[in-house]
Amino acid sequence: MPAISRRKFLHQSTAMLGAAAMSGIALPVTGKAGQTQTPLPRLKVAPDLVLRQAVGLRPFRPSGFVVKAEPFGDKTLIHNYGHGGCGVTLSWGTADMAAKLALATPHRKAAVIGCGVIGLTTARLLQDRGFEVAIYAADLPPHTTSDVAAGAFGVTEIVNDDHHSDENARRIAEAVRFAFRYFQNLPGARYGVRPTDMYMLGAQPIEASWDFALTPELFPFEIFGPGEHSFPSAYASRFKTLIAETNTLMPALVEDVRAHGGAIEVQSFADKEQLQAVDAPIVVNATGLGAKALFGDDELVPMKGQLTVLKPQPEITYAYLDPVLDLYMFPVAMGSCSAAATRKASCRRMSIRGEPRRSLTATDLLPGACGAEPFASSEIFHSGGTSMISCGLRTR
């Protein structure tokens, strides 16, 4: 079953905006016509600038993430999984929901199954609320899917269009608001969290989609028209967001869990009945895609996402999303990283180079903007439909 794509999000932005207006949602727009932006430095993209590539499978559920409690023999089982491409974005928020369910029990000892960002953040909030916590996982950082996540705070790929219900809207908004506040309060350097400008590009003015419009106060859009920005598109929308660099965030969370008395053990479970042997009355399922086999959730769809890390370009301090190529780029401390915003559903292949490569050339997409030089050709590499490197911008 296909997931929501950023391309679809951008192409349908006008329709979504109309739906939001009909539901009474106020979408803040602060940009004004004729407001020319300061030119941005151009991202350099070439094969010899590539440092490494990574790929991960994200746990997407068309109807949305699962946070619920249920009896499990003499234990309480709390599910917290299915976050799609928004694991980092939703992490503290759904961890808070899971912790509230745990607090509703008389017990104060929990076993968390899974050591990705969902498992770690859930463990930390449980500890802060008086629980003794142990984490059990087959893979630990830096070998989890979360370790190759983009970590850009944004609310897309959470549910399919036909699941835009009031209940999903409420749950998503609750999780996003809590997570955003929590990330803002983390000491930036230690956790790799920092603010950044995100640009979305399009042939028409782009405003908030259904997902973004659920928390309009977090994502006020500025709209730049033709000649007012540095990109090859007619329009660019900018909003402030957060980046959580997972190569810094994940080890910091592991350290925090241990510093608060938590144990982290490498252990896998062949089936859910083996969880009965865990020495805790509360078991938290934070297994991501593992919940498909472990708990029989056939709705879970693995979605392949791929990152390419380029050599450091410290002048690049902004992020952008290219709707034509369905790619986004964001800067990280160790280099400028171009992330494939792939929506390859039901893909279980973790190979980057396991399929034939082909290259596309992007040239002169639009007339020069903001006094830009003509857009030089750049190669966009693809592997089995998964975009790997993009240079979808043109700046002075």
Backbone hydrogen bonds in HBPLUS format (Angstrom, degrees):
<---DONOR---> <-ACCEPTOR-->    atom                        ^
c    i                          cat <-CA-CA->   ^        H-A-AA   ^      H-
h    n   atom  resd res      DA  || num        DHA   H-A  angle D-A-AA Bond
n    s   type  num  typ     dist DA aas  dist angle  dist       angle   num
A0009-PHE N   A0005-SER O   2.86 MM   4  6.17 154.9  1.92 147.0 155.0     1
A0010-LEU N   A0006-ARG O   2.88 MM   4  6.13 155.3  1.94 149.7 154.3     2
A0011-HIS N   A0007-ARG O   2.87 MM   4  6.05 168.2  1.88 154.6 158.5     3
A0012-GLN N   A0008-LYS O   2.93 MM   4  5.88 145.7  2.05 145.0 152.7     4
A0013-SER N   A0010-LEU O   3.23 MM   3  5.00 167.2  2.24 105.4 106.6     5
A0016-MET N   A0012-GLN O   2.96 MM   4  6.24 162.8  1.99 159.4 165.0     6
A0017-LEU N   A0013-SER O   2.83 MM   4  5.94 155.4  1.89 147.1 154.0     7
A0018-GLY N   A0014-THR O   3.04 MM   4  6.31 154.0  2.11 145.0 151.4     8
A0019-ALA N   A0015-ALA O   3.04 MM   4  6.36 154.1  2.11 146.0 152.8     9
A0020-ALA N   A0016-MET O   2.85 MM   4  6.14 154.9  1.91 151.0 158.3    10
A0021-ALA N   A0017-LEU O   2.90 MM   4  6.16 157.2  1.96 149.8 155.8    11
A0022-MET N   A0018-GLY O   2.99 MM   4  6.23 153.8  2.06 146.0 153.0    12
A0023-SER N   A0019-ALA O   3.10 MM   4  6.37 137.1  2.30 139.3 150.2    13
A0023-SER N   A0020-ALA O   3.09 MM   3  5.14 128.2  2.37  94.8 108.6    14
A0025-ILE N   A0020-ALA O   3.04 MM   5  5.37 159.5  2.08 155.5 149.8    15
A0024-GLY N   A0021-ALA O   3.06 MM   3  5.12 158.8  2.11 103.6 109.8    16
A0221-PHE N   A0028-PRO O   3.18 MM 193  6.37 142.6  2.33 158.4 147.8    17
A0030-THR N   A0221-PHE O   2.91 MM 191  6.30 147.8  2.01 140.4 150.7    18
A0035-GLN N   A0032-LYS O   3.21 MM   3  5.72 143.7  2.35 140.6 138.9    19
A0037-GLN N   A0228-GLU O   2.81 MM 191  5.65 167.7  1.83 136.5 140.7    20
A0049-LEU N   A0046-ALA O   2.93 MM   3  5.42 162.9  1.96 119.6 125.1    21
A0050-VAL N   A0047-PRO O   3.24 MM   3  5.57 166.8  2.26 111.2 115.2    22
A0311-LYS N   A0049-LEU O   2.72 MM 262  5.31 136.2  1.91 145.4 160.1    23
A0051-LEU N   A0309-VAL O   2.68 MM 258  5.51 167.1  1.70 157.6 161.8    24
A0309-VAL N   A0052-ARG O   2.90 MM 257  5.42 168.0  1.91 158.8 162.8    25
A0054-ALA N   A0307-LEU O   2.99 MM 253  5.21 156.8  2.04 140.4 145.7    26
A0307-LEU N   A0054-ALA O   2.80 MM 253  5.21 166.4  1.82 153.8 158.0    27
A0056-GLY N   A0305-GLY O   2.91 MM 249  5.43 159.3  1.96 156.3 161.7    28
A0305-GLY N   A0056-GLY O   2.86 MM 249  5.43 158.7  1.90 165.5 170.2    29
A0058-ARG N   A0303-MET O   2.66 MM 245  4.93 167.8  1.68 142.4 143.0    30
A0303-MET N   A0058-ARG O   2.96 MM 245  4.93 154.1  2.02 136.5 144.7    31
A0084-GLY N   A0059-PRO O   2.72 MM  25  4.78 152.9  1.79 136.7 127.7    32
A0060-PHE N   A0301-VAL O   3.07 MM 241  5.10 158.6  2.12 150.5 147.2    33
A0301-VAL N   A0060-PHE O   2.68 MM 241  5.10 161.6  1.71 157.8 164.1    34
A0064-GLY N   A0061-ARG O   2.87 MM   3  5.15 161.8  1.90 116.5 122.6    35
A0160-ASN N   A0062-PRO O   2.86 MM  98  4.91 173.3  1.87 137.4 137.4    36
A0066-VAL N   A0081-TYR O   2.81 MM  15  5.48 173.6  1.81 171.1 173.3    37
A0081-TYR N   A0066-VAL O   3.08 MM  15  5.48 150.2  2.18 144.4 153.4    38
A0068-LYS N   A0079-HIS O   3.28 MM  11  5.32 139.6  2.45 122.1 132.6    39
A0079-HIS N   A0068-LYS O   2.74 MM  11  5.32 159.5  1.78 165.6 167.3    40
A0070-GLU N   A0077-LEU O   2.83 MM   7  5.34 145.9  1.94 148.1 159.4    41
A0077-LEU N   A0070-GLU O   2.88 MM   7  5.34 169.7  1.89 173.3 169.9    42
A0072-PHE N   A0075-LYS O   2.84 MM   3  4.95 151.5  1.92 151.1 142.8    43
A0075-LYS N   A0072-PHE O   2.94 MM   3  4.95 156.7  1.99 119.1 123.5    44
A0076-THR N   A0281-PRO O   2.88 MM 205  6.33 155.7  1.94 157.2 164.7    45
A0283-VAL N   A0076-THR O   2.92 MM 207  6.26 165.1  1.94 161.9 165.7    46
A0078-ILE N   A0283-VAL O   2.81 MM 205  6.16 165.3  1.83 158.9 163.4    47
A0285-ASN N   A0078-ILE O   2.72 MM 207  6.04 156.9  1.77 151.2 159.4    48
A0080-ASN N   A0285-ASN O   2.89 MM 205  5.81 148.1  1.99 160.3 153.7    49
A0086-CYS N   A0083-HIS O   2.97 MM   3  5.48 160.1  2.01 135.1 140.3    50
A0090-LEU N   A0086-CYS O   2.86 MM   4  5.90 164.6  1.88 157.2 159.8    51
A0091-SER N   A0087-GLY O   2.95 MM   4  5.56 123.2  2.28 137.8 151.5    52
A0091-SER N   A0088-VAL O   3.31 MM   3  5.05 141.2  2.47  94.5 105.3    53
A0093-GLY N   A0090-LEU O   2.95 MM   3  5.25 114.7  2.39 108.2 125.5    54
A0094-THR N   A0090-LEU O   2.88 MM   4  6.01 165.0  1.90 169.9 174.7    55
A0095-ALA N   A0091-SER O   2.93 MM   4  5.99 147.0  2.04 147.9 158.5    56
A0096-ASP N   A0092-TRP O   2.95 MM   4  6.07 145.0  2.07 136.0 144.1    57
A0097-MET N   A0093-GLY O   3.18 MM   4  6.56 151.8  2.27 139.3 146.6    58
A0098-ALA N   A0094-THR O   2.91 MM   4  6.14 160.4  1.95 146.7 151.4    59
A0099-ALA N   A0095-ALA O   2.85 MM   4  6.03 155.8  1.91 147.4 154.4    60
A0100-LYS N   A0096-ASP O   3.00 MM   4  6.21 149.9  2.09 146.1 153.4    61
A0101-LEU N   A0097-MET O   3.22 MM   4  6.57 149.8  2.32 143.2 150.7    62
A0102-ALA N   A0098-ALA O   3.04 MM   4  6.39 150.1  2.14 145.7 154.3    63
A0103-LEU N   A0099-ALA O   2.90 MM   4  6.16 152.2  1.98 147.9 155.3    64
A0104-ALA N   A0100-LYS O   3.21 MM   4  6.42 130.5  2.47 135.9 147.4    65
A0104-ALA N   A0101-LEU O   3.25 MM   3  5.22 137.0  2.44  93.4 105.0    66
A0105-THR N   A0102-ALA O   3.09 MM   3  5.57 164.6  2.11 113.7 118.5    67
A0132-GLU N   A0108-ARG O   2.95 MM  24  6.31 160.9  1.99 141.0 143.3    68
A0110-ALA N   A0132-GLU O   2.83 MM  22  6.24 164.4  1.85 170.0 175.2    69
A0134-ALA N   A0110-ALA O   3.15 MM  24  6.65 146.7  2.26 150.8 160.8    70
A0111-ALA N   A0282-ILE O   2.83 MM 171  6.22 157.2  1.88 155.5 162.0    71
A0284-VAL N   A0111-ALA O   2.77 MM 173  6.14 165.3  1.79 160.0 163.9    72
A0112-VAL N   A0134-ALA O   2.83 MM  22  6.21 163.1  1.86 157.6 163.2    73
A0136-TYR N   A0112-VAL O   2.85 MM  24  6.23 159.3  1.89 161.9 167.1    74
A0113-ILE N   A0284-VAL O   2.82 MM 171  5.96 173.9  1.82 170.3 170.0    75
A0286-ALA N   A0113-ILE O   2.91 MM 173  5.48 145.7  2.03 144.9 154.5    76
A0114-GLY N   A0136-TYR O   2.86 MM  22  6.07 147.5  1.96 141.1 151.3    77
A0120-LEU N   A0116-GLY O   2.97 MM   4  6.15 168.7  1.98 161.1 164.5    78
A0121-THR N   A0117-VAL O   3.03 MM   4  5.97 164.7  2.06 141.5 146.1    79
A0122-THR N   A0118-ILE O   3.04 MM   4  6.02 156.0  2.10 142.5 149.7    80
A0123-ALA N   A0119-GLY O   2.95 MM   4  6.07 158.7  1.99 144.5 150.7    81
A0124-ARG N   A0120-LEU O   2.97 MM   4  6.22 157.2  2.02 147.0 153.1    82
A0125-LEU N   A0121-THR O   3.05 MM   4  6.29 163.2  2.08 149.6 153.1    83
A0126-LEU N   A0122-THR O   2.99 MM   4  6.16 157.0  2.04 150.8 157.5    84
A0127-GLN N   A0123-ALA O   2.94 MM   4  6.18 156.7  2.00 148.5 154.9    85
A0128-ASP N   A0124-ARG O   2.97 MM   4  6.23 159.4  2.02 148.8 154.3    86
A0129-ARG N   A0125-LEU O   3.13 MM   4  6.27 124.9  2.45 134.0 147.1    87
A0129-ARG N   A0126-LEU O   3.08 MM   3  5.11 139.2  2.25  96.7 108.8    88
A0131-PHE N   A0126-LEU O   2.95 MM   5  5.31 159.0  2.00 144.0 141.9    89
A0130-GLY N   A0127-GLN O   3.06 MM   3  5.28 156.4  2.11 116.8 114.9    90
A0135-ILE N   A0263-ALA O   2.74 MM 128  6.14 164.4  1.77 158.4 162.4    91
A0265-GLU N   A0135-ILE O   2.82 MM 130  6.16 169.2  1.83 161.4 162.8    92
A0137-ALA N   A0265-GLU O   3.07 MM 128  6.54 155.5  2.13 159.5 167.2    93
A0267-GLN N   A0137-ALA O   2.87 MM 130  5.19 148.7  1.97 112.6 121.8    94
A0143-HIS N   A0140-LEU O   2.80 MM   3  5.60 160.7  1.84 129.8 134.2    95
A0147-ASP N   A0144-THR O   3.10 MM   3  5.43 141.3  2.25 104.1 114.4    96
A0148-VAL N   A0145-THR O   3.09 MM   3  5.67 157.4  2.14 115.3 121.7    97
A0149-ALA N   A0146-SER O   3.14 MM   3  4.98 164.5  2.16 105.4 106.7    98
A0244-ALA N   A0151-GLY O   2.79 MM  93  4.82 162.5  1.82 135.8 142.0    99
A0153-PHE N   A0242-LEU O   2.80 MM  89  5.23 176.2  1.80 164.7 163.4   100
A0163-HIS N   A0160-ASN O   2.96 MM   3  5.54 159.0  2.01 123.5 126.0   101
A0169-ALA N   A0165-SER O   2.95 MM   4  6.15 157.3  2.00 145.9 152.9   102
A0170-ARG N   A0166-ASP O   2.93 MM   4  6.16 156.4  1.99 146.8 152.5   103
A0171-ARG N   A0167-GLU O   3.03 MM   4  6.24 166.4  2.05 151.7 154.7   104
A0172-ILE N   A0168-ASN O   2.88 MM   4  5.96 168.5  1.90 154.8 158.3   105
A0173-ALA N   A0169-ALA O   3.01 MM   4  6.04 167.1  2.03 147.6 151.8   106
A0174-GLU N   A0170-ARG O   2.99 MM   4  6.12 159.6  2.03 147.4 153.2   107
A0175-ALA N   A0171-ARG O   3.03 MM   4  6.20 165.9  2.05 150.2 153.7   108
A0176-VAL N   A0172-ILE O   2.86 MM   4  5.99 168.4  1.87 159.2 162.6   109
A0177-ARG N   A0173-ALA O   3.01 MM   4  6.02 167.7  2.02 148.6 152.3   110
A0178-PHE N   A0174-GLU O   3.19 MM   4  6.30 166.8  2.21 146.7 150.6   111
A0179-ALA N   A0175-ALA O   2.95 MM   4  6.05 167.7  1.96 151.5 155.6   112
A0180-PHE N   A0176-VAL O   2.87 MM   4  5.96 163.0  1.90 152.4 157.1   113
A0181-ARG N   A0177-ARG O   3.12 MM   4  6.28 168.0  2.13 150.1 152.9   114
A0182-TYR N   A0178-PHE O   2.97 MM   4  6.17 158.4  2.01 150.3 157.0   115
A0183-PHE N   A0179-ALA O   2.87 MM   4  6.08 168.2  1.88 158.1 160.5   116
A0184-GLN N   A0180-PHE O   3.01 MM   4  6.17 155.6  2.07 147.3 154.2   117
A0185-ASN N   A0181-ARG O   3.26 MM   4  6.50 137.4  2.45 140.4 150.1   118
A0185-ASN N   A0182-TYR O   3.11 MM   3  5.30 132.9  2.34 100.5 112.8   119
A0186-LEU N   A0183-PHE O   3.16 MM   3  5.29 157.3  2.22 105.0 112.0   120
A0191-TYR N   A0187-PRO O   3.27 MM   4  6.36 157.3  2.33 158.9 165.6   121
A0192-GLY N   A0188-GLY O   2.68 MM   4  5.41 118.8  2.05 149.1 163.3   122
A0193-VAL N   A0188-GLY O   3.03 MM   5  4.54 138.6  2.21 126.4 131.5   123
A0245-GLU N   A0192-GLY O   2.85 MM  53  4.95 165.7  1.87 139.7 138.1   124
A0194-ARG N   A0243-ILE O   3.00 MM  49  5.49 151.5  2.08 148.5 157.6   125
A0243-ILE N   A0194-ARG O   2.81 MM  49  5.49 159.9  1.84 163.4 170.3   126
A0196-THR N   A0241-THR O   2.91 MM  45  5.57 150.6  2.00 145.5 146.6   127
A0241-THR N   A0196-THR O   2.97 MM  45  5.57 164.7  2.00 165.4 169.5   128
A0319-ALA N   A0197-ASP O   2.80 MM 122  6.03 161.1  1.84 170.3 171.8   129
A0198-MET N   A0239-PHE O   2.93 MM  41  5.49 174.1  1.93 163.4 165.4   130
A0239-PHE N   A0198-MET O   2.97 MM  41  5.49 151.4  2.05 150.0 159.3   131
A0199-TYR N   A0319-ALA O   2.90 MM 120  6.22 145.1  2.02 129.0 139.2   132
A0321-LEU N   A0199-TYR O   2.76 MM 122  6.12 139.4  1.92 151.6 164.9   133
A0200-MET N   A0237-SER O   2.76 MM  37  5.10 150.5  1.84 145.1 155.0   134
A0237-SER N   A0200-MET O   2.82 MM  37  5.10 161.4  1.85 148.6 154.8   135
A0201-LEU N   A0321-LEU O   3.30 MM 120  6.36 151.4  2.39 162.1 167.4   136
A0202-GLY N   A0235-TYR O   3.12 MM  33  5.38 158.7  2.17 143.3 142.1   137
A0235-TYR N   A0202-GLY O   2.94 MM  33  5.38 157.3  1.99 175.0 175.7   138
A0213-ALA N   A0209-SER O   2.84 MM   4  5.86 157.1  1.90 155.3 162.4   139
A0214-LEU N   A0211-ASP O   3.28 MM   3  5.61 157.7  2.33 105.4 112.0   140
A0215-THR N   A0212-PHE O   3.22 MM   3  6.00 157.2  2.28 119.5 123.9   141
A0218-LEU N   A0215-THR O   3.03 MM   3  5.74 154.7  2.09 121.4 128.3   142
A0222-GLU N   A0238-ARG O   2.76 MM  16  5.02 154.5  1.82 146.8 155.7   143
A0238-ARG N   A0222-GLU O   2.73 MM  16  5.02 156.2  1.79 144.6 153.0   144
A0224-PHE N   A0236-ALA O   2.76 MM  12  5.21 165.0  1.78 161.4 166.5   145
A0236-ALA N   A0224-PHE O   3.04 MM  12  5.21 157.9  2.09 145.2 150.3   146
A0228-GLU N   A0225-GLY O   3.00 MM   3  5.46 156.4  2.05 141.4 141.2   147
A0248-THR N   A0245-GLU O   2.94 MM   3  5.62 157.4  1.99 119.3 126.8   148
A0249-LEU N   A0245-GLU O   2.83 MM   4  5.98 167.3  1.84 150.9 155.4   149
A0250-MET N   A0246-THR O   3.02 MM   4  5.47 163.6  2.04 132.0 137.1   150
A0252-ALA N   A0248-THR O   3.34 MM   4  6.38 150.4  2.44 142.7 151.0   151
A0253-LEU N   A0249-LEU O   2.98 MM   4  6.24 151.8  2.06 154.2 162.0   152
A0254-VAL N   A0250-MET O   3.02 MM   4  6.31 160.2  2.06 154.9 160.3   153
A0255-GLU N   A0251-PRO O   2.99 MM   4  6.13 160.6  2.03 143.3 148.4   154
A0256-ASP N   A0252-ALA O   2.94 MM   4  6.17 151.3  2.02 141.9 150.1   155
A0257-VAL N   A0253-LEU O   2.92 MM   4  6.19 162.2  1.95 155.1 158.5   156
A0258-ARG N   A0254-VAL O   3.16 MM   4  6.42 165.7  2.18 151.5 154.9   157
A0259-ALA N   A0255-GLU O   2.83 MM   4  5.98 153.6  1.90 147.5 155.9   158
A0260-HIS N   A0256-ASP O   3.05 MM   4  6.21 135.5  2.25 144.9 154.7   159
A0262-GLY N   A0257-VAL O   2.86 MM   5  5.17 149.0  1.96 153.7 147.9   160
A0261-GLY N   A0258-ARG O   3.03 MM   3  5.18 149.2  2.13 115.1 113.9   161
A0274-GLN N   A0271-ASP O   3.14 MM   3  5.84 148.8  2.25 115.6 122.9   162
A0275-LEU N   A0272-LYS O   2.94 MM   3  5.38 150.9  2.03 109.9 119.0   163
A0276-GLN N   A0273-GLU O   3.11 MM   3  5.63 159.7  2.15 111.7 117.8   164
A0277-ALA N   A0274-GLN O   3.23 MM   3  5.84 159.1  2.27 111.9 117.3   165
A0278-VAL N   A0275-LEU O   3.06 MM   3  5.37 160.5  2.10 109.6 115.9   166
A0280-ALA N   A0278-VAL O   2.90 MM   2  5.76 132.9  2.12 108.2  93.8   167
A0290-GLY N   A0287-THR O   2.93 MM   3  4.93 148.9  2.03 134.9 126.7   168
A0291-ALA N   A0288-GLY O   3.09 MM   3  5.89 165.6  2.11 121.6 125.4   169
A0292-LYS N   A0289-LEU O   3.04 MM   3  5.78 162.1  2.07 120.5 125.6   170
A0294-LEU N   A0290-GLY O   2.93 MM   4  5.99 169.3  1.94 161.7 162.2   171
A0295-PHE N   A0291-ALA O   2.99 MM   4  5.10 152.6  2.07 119.0 126.9   172
A0297-ASP N   A0291-ALA O   3.48 MM   6  6.21 167.8  2.50 131.5 132.5   173
A0300-LEU N   A0297-ASP O   3.40 MM   3  6.02 159.2  2.45 112.1 116.8   174
A0346-SER N   A0302-PRO O   2.88 MM  44  5.02 108.0  2.40 136.8 155.7   175
A0347-CYS N   A0302-PRO O   3.17 MM  45  5.81 146.1  2.29 147.3 144.7   176
A0304-LYS N   A0344-LYS O   3.39 MM  40  5.54 160.2  2.43 134.8 135.1   177
A0340-ALA N   A0306-GLN O   2.75 MM  34  5.23 158.0  1.80 166.4 173.0   178
A0308-THR N   A0338-SER O   3.02 MM  30  5.41 153.0  2.10 148.4 156.9   179
A0338-SER N   A0308-THR O   2.92 MM  30  5.41 150.5  2.01 172.2 169.5   180
A0310-LEU N   A0336-SER O   2.86 MM  26  5.15 154.6  1.92 138.9 146.0   181
A0316-ILE N   A0313-GLN O   2.91 MM   3  5.82 169.0  1.92 133.3 136.7   182
A0320-TYR N   A0329-MET O   2.89 MM   9  5.37 151.4  1.97 144.0 152.4   183
A0329-MET N   A0320-TYR O   2.83 MM   9  5.37 153.9  1.90 151.7 160.4   184
A0322-ASP N   A0327-LEU O   2.68 MM   5  5.23 165.9  1.70 162.0 167.0   185
A0326-ASP N   A0322-ASP O   2.86 MM   4  5.56 119.3  2.23 136.1 152.2   186
A0327-LEU N   A0322-ASP O   3.18 MM   5  5.23 146.2  2.30 139.3 146.7   187
A0328-TYR N   A0339-ALA O   3.07 MM  11  5.41 170.9  2.08 170.3 170.0   188
A0339-ALA N   A0328-TYR O   2.70 MM  11  5.41 141.3  1.85 153.4 166.7   189
A0330-PHE N   A0337-CYS O   2.91 MM   7  5.55 174.7  1.92 172.3 172.4   190
A0337-CYS N   A0330-PHE O   2.98 MM   7  5.55 142.5  2.13 150.8 156.2   191
A0332-VAL N   A0335-GLY O   2.86 MM   3  5.32 152.1  1.94 155.1 164.5   192
A0335-GLY N   A0332-VAL O   3.15 MM   3  5.32 163.2  2.18 109.4 114.3   193
A0345-ALA N   A0343-ARG O   2.96 MM   2  5.78 114.5  2.41 115.6  98.5   194
A0382-HIS N   A0358-ARG O   3.28 MM  24  5.80 152.0  2.37 171.0 175.3   195
A0360-LEU N   A0380-ILE O   3.17 MM  20  5.29 161.2  2.21 141.2 146.9   196
A0380-ILE N   A0360-LEU O   3.03 MM  20  5.29 158.2  2.08 151.2 154.8   197
A0372-ALA N   A0369-ALA O   2.87 MM   3  5.34 144.0  2.00 113.8 124.7   198
A0388-MET N   A0381-PHE O   3.02 MM   7  5.60 162.8  2.05 160.1 156.0   199
A0383-SER N   A0386-THR O   3.06 MM   3  5.07 152.0  2.14 125.0 133.6   200
A0386-THR N   A0383-SER O   2.97 MM   3  5.07 160.8  2.01 108.7 114.6   201
